[in-house]
Amino acid sequence: MRTTARTDKKSRSGNWKPLKILALGLVIAAVIKELRLPQEERTWHGALGGFVPYDFRMPTMDKVKHTFWDPEGSIIVDRVFGVGWTINLGAVVAKVRSLAG
């Protein structure tokens, strides 16, 4: 059976659909969690189930820099904005350099 570029693209994008649905569900859950609190208690950052971090506050440039480039920090860090985690490239580079020599 011959596949076309269109069907290949469609099958590849379909592989991500469950993750996209999960991500959207986590965003919705975090927003609902905050909206259930009295307005004066809403912080717009926290963790879902005590595990999955979320932060909907407007990030500062310092926070962006610290999140993506902190050679002394962890490799996996909380996202600057949104739900989940991201990669601290500074820590990755520092780790590679330490392993290289």
C-alpha positions in Angstrom: 0.0 0.0 0.0 1.4 3.3 -1.0 1.2 6.2 1.5 1.1 9.8 0.6 2.6 12.7 2.4 -0.8 13.8 3.6 -1.7 10.4 5.2 1.8 10.3 6.8 1.3 13.7 8.3 -2.1 12.8 9.5 -1.0 9.7 11.2 2.0 11.5 12.9 -0.3 14.3 14.1 -2.8 11.7 15.4 -0.1 10.3 17.7 0.0 13.5 19.7 -3.8 13.8 20.1 -4.0 12.1 23.5 -1.2 14.3 24.8 -2.9 17.4 23.5 -6.2 16.4 25.2 -4.3 15.7 28.5 -2.6 19.0 28.3 -5.8 20.9 27.7 -7.5 19.0 30.5 -4.7 20.0 32.9 -5.0 23.6 31.9 -8.8 23.5 32.5 -8.3 21.7 35.9 -5.8 24.4 37.0 -8.1 27.2 36.0 -11.1 25.6 37.8 -8.9 25.0 40.9 -8.1 28.7 41.0 -11.7 29.9 40.2 -13.1 27.8 43.1 -11.0 29.9 45.5 -12.3 33.2 46.8 -10.8 36.0 44.6 -8.5 37.3 47.3 -7.0 33.8 47.7 -6.2 33.2 44.1 -2.5 33.0 43.3 -2.7 31.5 39.8 0.2 29.2 40.5 0.4 25.9 42.4 0.3 22.2 41.7 -2.5 19.9 40.6 -2.7 16.9 42.9 0.4 18.1 44.6 2.4 17.0 41.6 1.8 18.8 38.3 2.9 22.5 38.5 1.1 25.3 36.9 1.7 29.1 36.7 -0.5 31.5 35.0 1.2 34.7 36.2 2.8 37.0 33.7 6.4 35.9 33.6 9.2 38.5 34.1 12.3 38.4 31.9 14.3 37.4 35.0 12.1 34.4 35.5 12.3 33.4 31.8 16.1 33.6 32.0 16.3 31.7 35.3 14.0 29.0 34.0 15.8 28.4 30.7 19.4 29.2 31.6 20.4 28.3 35.2 23.5 26.2 35.0 23.3 25.4 38.7 19.6 24.4 38.6 17.8 21.2 37.9 17.5 20.0 34.3 13.7 19.6 34.5 12.0 22.7 35.9 8.5 24.1 36.2 7.2 25.9 33.1 7.5 29.7 32.9 3.8 29.9 32.0 1.3 27.2 31.8 1.1 23.7 33.1 3.9 21.1 33.5 7.6 21.2 33.1 10.3 22.3 30.7 14.0 21.9 30.1 16.6 24.1 31.7 19.1 24.4 28.9 21.8 25.9 31.1 21.8 22.9 33.3 22.0 20.6 30.3 25.0 22.5 29.0 26.7 22.4 32.4 26.0 18.6 32.7 27.5 18.0 29.2 30.5 20.1 30.0 31.1 18.2 33.3 30.8 14.9 31.6 33.1 15.9 28.7 36.0 16.8 30.9 
